[in-house]
C-alpha cells in the first residue's frame, strides 16, 4: 500500500519529530552509499552527496558528507569530507559517489566535471580514516563521461568500477592502483539492463551479483529502482524487476545502495520528503531489504517508520578542529599538535597567542534550528576565556575551566541557519591567560522542538 500524500504532508509539518525516514534530518543528502568496513563490523558508514537548502537545481552540488552509527538510531555527521575546492582538476557537479576499503586505505570515488572541458570524470580520493577528510588523487583513466561511479571490491580483492548516465551503464576491472581501468575488461552493460538510466550499484549475495540502478519506463520521470543478477561481476546480467516503484513525495531521481549490517540487509536511497517534494533538495532514506526463497528482491514500499528501531533518529555533528580547510573551515595563526594525549581524530588545534587567532569549523544544516553546542578541549595550565562566533552572532567570553585532559563542556543551545554555518573559536584581545587552550572538536547535537 502506498503512503498517502496527506500523511506525508503531516510528517513534513512535524519536522520529522517522530519518524525514522528520512534517516538524516539535519542536512539535505542524496545518493547514499552504505558500508561496513572490515576493521569495524559494529559501525555502519553512509557517504552522501549534499543538496543546498532551497536549491532549484542539481548544478550547485559541491561536496560530500560521511555519517556513522552503531545502532541505526543515533547518527554522527562527520561534516564535509571532500569539496570541489579540494579537487584541482574539477569545475562543478559534485554528484553521486561511492566508497571502498582497499589495501588498508579508505577511498572515495566520485564524479565531477573537468575544468575547461565540462566532461564528467570519475575522481578518486584517499584517506587513512573512514570519516576523512579525503585527499584527491586525480581521475580514473579510461572512463569517458564517468558519472555515478560505484566501486565494488570482490571477495578475492579484485576492484571493479561501474558507472552510468543517460540510459547507459558500463563496467570494467580496475588496475591495482585504482587509477585506470583494464581496457580489455571494459563492457557495455546497457543492453542487459532494461530501463537503465544511471547510478549502478553492485552487491554480492550467496555467490550472485546484484546490480541495482535507477531507470525510466521509458523516459518517464520520476525514476524507479530496478535490478539484475549475474554469476560474475561483469555479467552477463539477467534483468529481474522493479523493486522501488513510484511513491508519494519521491524525488525526480533515485539512487542508493545496499549493505548488510548486524545480519540484516538494508537498502539506502533518497526522496524529497523533508523538502516537501522539491526534487533538488533530497533526503536519504533506509528500509530493510528482503529476498524471497528464489533470491529475488521483495519490493520495498517506503514508509515513515523506515528501519523502525525507535520513534526517530537523531544526528550529532562531530566536527574535528584540525581538519581546517579540507572540511570547509580555517586555521588562522594556530597549528595542529598531538602532545596532549587523549584527542580524537588526528590531533587538536592550539597556539591561540594573539588577538583573533582562531579555528573556524563548517557546520551544514537543512533548516533553521537549535543545536546543543559542546566543545572538547584541554587547558592544562589554567582557566581560559575565549569568544565564539557563530555566523554573525558572537557568544562572548566562554570560560574553559582548567583540565589537563580532554573533556567536553556543554555551552547550551545555539541557533544555526539553513545552509552553511561558520563556527569560530578565537581569542579576542591581548588579555593574558593562565594557559593555552587546545580545541579537539565541537559537537552540535540535534534538538527537537518538543525537547526545547
C-alpha positions as CSV (number, residue, x, y, z in Angstrom):
1,X,0.0,0.0,0.0
2,X,1.4,3.4,-1.0
3,X,1.9,6.2,1.5
4,X,-0.9,8.8,1.3
5,X,0.1,12.3,0.5
6,X,-1.9,13.7,3.4
7,X,0.2,11.6,5.8
8,X,3.4,12.8,4.1
9,X,2.4,16.5,4.5
10,X,1.7,15.8,8.2
11,X,5.2,14.3,8.6
12,X,6.8,17.3,6.9
13,X,4.9,19.8,9.1
14,X,6.0,17.9,12.2
15,X,9.6,18.4,11.2
16,X,10.0,14.6,11.3
17,X,10.0,14.7,15.0
18,X,8.6,11.1,15.2
19,X,9.8,9.3,12.1
20,X,12.8,7.3,11.0
21,X,12.5,8.2,7.4
22,X,14.2,10.3,6.2
23,X,17.1,8.8,8.2
24,X,19.1,12.1,8.4
25,X,17.1,15.2,9.1
26,X,19.8,17.6,10.0
27,X,21.0,18.1,6.4
28,X,19.8,17.5,2.8
29,X,21.6,14.5,1.4
30,X,21.3,12.2,-1.6
31,X,22.9,9.2,-3.4
32,X,23.6,7.4,-0.1
33,X,26.5,4.8,-0.2
34,X,26.4,2.5,2.8
35,X,29.3,0.4,4.0
36,X,30.5,-1.7,6.9
37,X,34.3,-1.7,7.0
38,X,36.1,-5.0,7.8
39,X,38.1,-3.5,10.7
40,X,34.9,-2.3,12.5
41,X,31.8,-4.6,11.9
42,X,29.8,-2.8,14.5
43,X,29.7,0.6,12.8
44,X,27.7,1.4,9.7
45,X,29.0,4.2,7.5
46,X,27.0,6.1,4.9
47,X,28.6,8.5,2.4
48,X,26.3,11.0,0.7
49,X,26.2,13.9,-1.7
50,X,24.9,17.2,-0.4
51,X,22.0,19.4,-1.6
52,X,21.9,23.1,-0.8
53,X,18.7,24.2,1.1
54,X,16.2,25.8,-1.2
55,X,18.1,24.9,-4.4
56,X,16.1,24.5,-7.6
57,X,18.9,22.7,-9.5
58,X,21.5,19.9,-9.1
59,X,24.3,22.0,-10.6
60,X,25.2,23.7,-7.3
61,X,26.2,20.4,-5.6
62,X,29.8,20.9,-4.4
63,X,30.7,18.4,-1.6
64,X,30.2,15.2,0.3
65,X,29.4,14.1,3.8
66,X,30.0,10.9,5.9
67,X,27.7,9.6,8.6
68,X,28.2,6.7,11.0
69,X,26.1,4.8,13.5
70,X,26.3,1.7,15.8
71,X,22.5,1.4,16.4
72,X,20.8,2.9,13.3
73,X,19.1,5.4,15.6
74,X,21.9,7.8,16.8
75,X,23.9,9.0,13.9
76,X,27.1,11.1,13.7
77,X,27.5,13.5,10.8
78,X,31.3,13.9,10.3
79,X,30.8,17.0,8.2
80,X,32.2,17.8,4.8
81,X,34.7,15.2,3.7
82,X,35.6,16.4,0.2
83,X,34.6,19.5,-1.7
84,X,35.0,20.9,-5.2
85,X,37.6,23.4,-3.7
86,X,39.8,20.4,-2.9
87,X,39.9,19.0,-6.4
88,X,42.2,20.9,-8.7
89,X,41.0,19.3,-12.0
90,X,37.3,19.9,-11.5
91,X,35.0,22.8,-12.0
92,X,31.5,21.7,-11.0
93,X,28.9,19.0,-10.4
94,X,29.8,17.0,-7.3
95,X,27.2,14.4,-8.0
96,X,26.9,10.7,-6.8
97,X,29.8,8.9,-5.1
98,X,30.8,5.6,-3.5
99,X,33.4,4.5,-1.0
100,X,35.6,1.4,-0.5
101,X,38.2,0.0,1.8
102,X,41.1,-1.3,-0.2
103,X,44.5,-2.5,0.9
104,X,44.3,-0.8,4.3
105,X,43.1,2.6,3.0
106,X,39.7,4.2,2.6
107,X,38.7,5.5,-0.9
108,X,36.0,7.9,-2.1
109,X,35.1,7.5,-5.7
110,X,33.0,10.3,-7.1
111,X,32.2,12.3,-10.2
112,X,32.8,16.0,-11.1
113,X,33.1,17.9,-14.4
114,X,36.6,18.5,-15.6
115,X,37.6,22.2,-15.7
116,X,37.7,23.7,-19.2
117,X,36.1,20.7,-20.8
118,X,32.8,20.2,-19.0
119,X,33.1,16.4,-19.3
120,X,32.2,14.2,-16.3
121,X,35.2,12.4,-14.9
122,X,35.4,9.7,-12.2
123,X,37.6,11.1,-9.5
124,X,39.2,9.1,-6.7
125,X,40.3,10.3,-3.2
126,X,42.0,8.6,-0.3
127,X,42.1,8.8,3.5
128,X,43.6,6.8,6.3
129,X,40.3,7.1,8.3
130,X,36.7,6.3,7.3
131,X,35.5,9.8,8.2
132,X,38.0,11.6,6.1
133,X,38.7,14.2,5.1
134,X,39.8,12.7,1.7
135,X,42.6,13.9,-0.5
136,X,42.0,13.8,-4.2
137,X,44.3,11.6,-6.3
138,X,43.1,12.6,-9.8
139,X,40.6,10.9,-12.1
140,X,40.4,7.4,-13.4
141,X,41.8,6.9,-16.8
142,X,39.8,5.1,-19.5
143,X,36.4,6.2,-18.2
144,X,34.7,8.6,-20.5
145,X,31.8,10.5,-19.1
146,X,32.3,8.8,-15.8
147,X,29.1,9.8,-14.0
148,X,27.6,8.0,-10.9
149,X,30.6,5.7,-10.2
150,X,30.4,2.6,-7.9
151,X,33.5,0.7,-6.7
152,X,33.0,-2.9,-5.9
153,X,35.7,-5.0,-4.3
154,X,35.1,-8.7,-4.7
155,X,35.9,-11.3,-2.1
156,X,39.3,-12.1,-3.8
157,X,40.3,-8.4,-3.6
158,X,39.7,-7.6,-7.3
159,X,38.3,-4.0,-7.8
160,X,35.6,-3.3,-10.3
161,X,34.2,0.0,-11.4
162,X,30.6,0.7,-12.6
163,X,29.3,3.9,-14.0
164,X,26.3,5.1,-15.9
165,X,24.4,8.1,-17.4
166,X,21.6,9.0,-19.7
167,X,20.3,5.4,-20.4
168,X,23.7,3.8,-20.4
169,X,25.7,1.6,-18.0
170,X,29.4,0.4,-18.2
171,X,31.8,-1.7,-16.1
172,X,35.4,-2.7,-16.1
173,X,38.1,-4.2,-13.8
174,X,40.4,-1.6,-12.3
175,X,44.2,-1.8,-12.1
176,X,45.7,-2.3,-8.7
177,X,46.3,1.4,-8.1
178,X,42.6,2.1,-8.9
179,X,43.7,5.0,-11.2
180,X,42.8,3.3,-14.5
181,X,40.6,0.5,-15.9
182,X,41.9,-2.6,-17.7
183,X,40.7,-1.8,-21.3
184,X,40.3,-5.5,-22.2
185,X,37.7,-5.9,-19.4
186,X,35.5,-3.0,-20.4
187,X,31.9,-4.0,-21.0
188,X,28.8,-2.1,-22.1
189,X,26.0,-3.5,-19.8
190,X,23.3,-1.3,-21.3
191,X,21.5,-3.9,-23.4
192,X,21.3,-6.2,-20.4
193,X,19.6,-3.7,-18.1
194,X,16.1,-2.9,-19.0
195,X,15.1,0.8,-18.5
196,X,18.6,1.7,-17.2
197,X,19.3,5.4,-16.8
198,X,22.2,5.9,-14.3
199,X,23.5,5.1,-10.9
200,X,24.6,1.5,-10.9
201,X,25.5,-0.3,-7.6
202,X,26.7,-3.9,-7.1
203,X,26.4,-6.1,-4.1
204,X,27.0,-9.8,-3.7
205,X,24.7,-12.4,-2.0
206,X,25.1,-16.1,-1.9
207,X,27.5,-16.1,-4.8
208,X,25.3,-14.0,-7.0
209,X,26.0,-10.4,-8.1
210,X,23.1,-8.0,-7.9
211,X,23.2,-4.8,-9.9
212,X,20.7,-2.2,-8.8
213,X,20.0,1.0,-10.7
214,X,17.6,3.9,-11.3
215,X,15.7,3.7,-14.5
216,X,12.9,5.3,-16.6
217,X,10.0,3.5,-18.3
218,X,10.7,4.8,-20.9
219,X,11.9,8.4,-20.4
220,X,9.1,8.9,-17.9
221,X,10.2,10.7,-14.7
222,X,10.5,10.0,-11.8
223,X,13.0,7.2,-11.7
224,X,12.2,3.8,-10.3
225,X,14.7,1.3,-8.9
226,X,15.4,-1.8,-10.9
227,X,17.8,-4.8,-10.5
228,X,19.5,-7.5,-12.5
229,X,21.5,-10.6,-11.4
230,X,24.7,-12.3,-12.7
231,X,27.1,-15.1,-11.8
232,X,30.1,-12.9,-12.5
233,X,30.8,-9.2,-11.6
234,X,31.0,-8.1,-15.2
235,X,28.0,-10.1,-16.3
236,X,26.2,-11.1,-18.3
237,X,23.3,-9.8,-16.2
238,X,19.7,-11.1,-16.2
239,X,17.1,-8.4,-15.8
240,X,14.7,-9.1,-12.9
241,X,12.2,-6.4,-12.0
242,X,11.5,-3.0,-10.3
243,X,11.9,-3.1,-6.5
244,X,11.2,0.5,-5.6
245,X,8.2,1.7,-7.6
246,X,6.7,5.2,-7.6
247,X,5.8,6.6,-4.2
248,X,4.3,9.8,-2.8
249,X,6.9,12.5,-2.3
250,X,9.7,10.9,-4.2
251,X,12.3,12.9,-5.9
252,X,12.6,13.0,-9.7
253,X,15.8,11.0,-9.3
254,X,16.6,8.0,-7.1
255,X,19.9,6.5,-6.2
256,X,21.4,4.3,-3.5
257,X,23.0,1.1,-2.4
258,X,22.7,-1.9,-0.1
259,X,24.6,-3.1,2.9
260,X,24.5,-6.0,5.4
261,X,24.7,-4.7,9.0
262,X,24.5,-7.0,12.0
263,X,22.9,-9.7,10.0
264,X,20.3,-7.6,8.3
265,X,20.2,-6.3,4.7
266,X,19.4,-2.6,4.3
267,X,18.6,-0.5,1.2
268,X,19.5,3.2,1.3
269,X,18.0,5.6,-1.3
270,X,16.6,9.1,-1.4
271,X,13.4,11.0,-1.5
272,X,12.1,14.6,-1.4
273,X,10.1,14.0,1.8
274,X,11.8,16.6,4.1
275,X,11.7,19.4,1.5
276,X,8.0,18.9,0.8
277,X,8.5,17.4,-2.6
278,X,11.4,19.6,-4.0
279,X,13.4,17.2,-6.2
280,X,16.5,19.3,-5.9
281,X,16.6,19.1,-2.1
282,X,16.6,15.5,-1.2
283,X,17.0,13.3,1.9
284,X,18.4,9.9,2.5
285,X,16.0,7.0,3.3
286,X,16.6,3.5,4.6
287,X,14.4,0.3,4.6
288,X,15.2,-3.3,5.2
289,X,15.9,-5.3,2.1
290,X,14.4,-8.8,1.9
291,X,14.5,-11.7,-0.6
292,X,12.2,-14.5,-1.4
293,X,13.1,-18.2,-1.5
294,X,14.4,-17.8,-5.1
295,X,16.7,-14.9,-4.2
296,X,14.6,-12.3,-5.8
297,X,14.3,-8.9,-4.1
298,X,10.9,-8.3,-2.4
299,X,9.7,-4.8,-3.5
300,X,10.2,-2.0,-0.9
301,X,7.3,0.3,-0.1
302,X,8.8,3.4,1.6
303,X,7.3,4.3,4.9
304,X,7.9,6.8,7.7
305,X,8.8,4.0,10.1
306,X,11.9,3.1,8.0
307,X,14.1,0.7,10.0
308,X,11.7,1.1,12.9
309,X,14.3,0.9,15.7
310,X,12.9,3.9,17.5
311,X,10.4,6.8,17.1
312,X,13.0,8.9,15.4
313,X,16.7,9.2,14.6
314,X,19.0,11.8,16.0
315,X,22.1,13.2,14.3
316,X,25.1,14.8,16.0
317,X,27.6,16.8,14.0
318,X,31.1,15.8,15.1
319,X,33.5,18.3,13.6
320,X,37.2,17.9,14.1
321,X,39.0,21.2,14.7
322,X,42.2,20.0,13.0
323,X,40.6,19.3,9.6
324,X,40.6,23.0,8.7
325,X,40.3,23.9,5.1
326,X,39.8,20.3,4.0
327,X,36.4,20.3,5.8
328,X,35.4,23.9,5.0
329,X,37.0,25.6,7.9
330,X,40.2,27.6,8.6
331,X,43.1,27.6,10.9
332,X,44.3,31.2,11.4
333,X,47.7,31.6,13.1
334,X,47.2,28.4,15.1
335,X,48.5,24.9,14.5
336,X,47.8,21.3,14.9
337,X,49.5,19.4,17.8
338,X,49.5,15.9,19.3
339,X,51.4,16.5,22.6
340,X,48.4,16.2,24.9
341,X,47.1,12.6,24.6
342,X,43.5,11.5,24.5
343,X,42.4,13.6,21.5
344,X,40.1,12.2,18.8
345,X,40.9,12.3,15.1
346,X,44.4,13.3,14.0
347,X,45.2,15.9,16.7
348,X,43.9,19.2,18.2
349,X,44.3,22.9,17.5
350,X,46.3,25.1,19.8
351,X,48.6,28.3,20.0
352,X,45.9,30.9,20.4
353,X,48.5,33.6,21.3
354,X,47.4,36.8,19.6
355,X,44.1,38.6,19.1
356,X,41.8,36.9,16.6
357,X,43.9,33.8,16.3
358,X,41.2,31.3,15.6
359,X,39.9,28.0,14.4
360,X,36.8,28.0,12.1
361,X,34.6,24.9,11.6
362,X,31.9,24.5,9.0
363,X,28.5,23.1,10.1
364,X,25.9,22.5,7.3
365,X,22.3,22.1,8.2
366,X,19.0,21.8,6.3
367,X,16.7,24.1,8.2
368,X,17.0,26.8,10.9
369,X,17.1,25.0,14.2
370,X,18.6,25.0,17.7
371,X,21.5,22.7,18.4
372,X,23.3,21.8,21.7
373,X,26.8,23.2,21.5
374,X,29.5,21.1,23.0
375,X,33.3,21.6,22.8
376,X,36.0,19.0,23.6
377,X,39.1,20.9,24.9
378,X,42.1,20.8,27.3
379,X,43.6,23.7,29.2
380,X,46.3,22.1,31.3
381,X,47.8,25.3,32.9
382,X,44.7,27.2,34.0
383,X,41.3,28.6,33.0
384,X,41.0,30.0,29.5
385,X,38.5,32.6,28.2
386,X,37.6,32.7,24.5
387,X,34.9,34.2,22.3
388,X,32.8,32.1,20.0
389,X,31.3,33.4,16.8
390,X,28.5,31.5,15.0
391,X,27.8,33.3,11.7
392,X,27.3,36.9,12.7
393,X,26.4,36.3,16.3
394,X,29.1,36.4,19.0
395,X,28.7,34.3,22.1
396,X,31.1,36.2,24.3
397,X,33.6,35.1,27.0
398,X,33.2,31.4,27.1
399,X,35.0,30.1,30.1
400,X,37.0,26.9,29.7
401,X,38.0,25.7,33.2
402,X,41.4,24.1,33.7
403,X,41.7,20.5,32.7
404,X,44.8,18.5,32.0
405,X,43.0,16.0,29.9
406,X,40.4,16.5,27.1
407,X,36.9,16.8,28.3
408,X,33.6,18.0,26.9
409,X,31.9,21.2,28.1
410,X,28.3,21.9,27.2
411,X,27.5,25.5,26.4
412,X,23.8,25.0,25.9
413,X,21.7,25.8,22.8
414,X,22.7,27.9,19.8
415,X,20.9,28.9,16.7
416,X,22.0,27.6,13.3
417,X,20.6,28.9,10.0
418,X,19.8,26.8,6.9
419,X,22.9,26.1,4.8
420,X,26.5,26.9,5.8
421,X,27.2,27.9,9.4
422,X,30.8,29.0,10.4
423,X,31.7,28.4,14.0
424,X,34.8,30.3,15.1
425,X,36.6,29.9,18.4
426,X,39.0,32.8,18.9
427,X,41.0,35.0,21.2
428,X,39.6,38.5,21.1
429,X,42.2,40.6,22.8
430,X,45.7,40.8,24.4
431,X,44.4,39.9,27.9
432,X,46.8,37.3,29.2
433,X,45.5,33.9,30.2
434,X,47.0,31.3,32.5
435,X,47.3,28.7,29.8
436,X,46.9,28.0,26.2
437,X,43.7,26.1,25.2
438,X,43.6,23.0,23.0
439,X,40.5,22.5,20.9
440,X,39.8,18.9,19.9
441,X,36.4,19.0,18.3
442,X,32.9,20.6,18.5
443,X,29.6,18.7,18.7
444,X,26.3,20.1,17.6
445,X,23.6,17.8,18.8
446,X,20.2,17.9,17.1
447,X,17.5,19.1,19.4
448,X,13.8,18.7,18.5
449,X,11.1,21.2,19.2
450,X,9.4,19.1,21.9
451,X,12.7,18.9,23.8
452,X,13.4,22.6,24.0
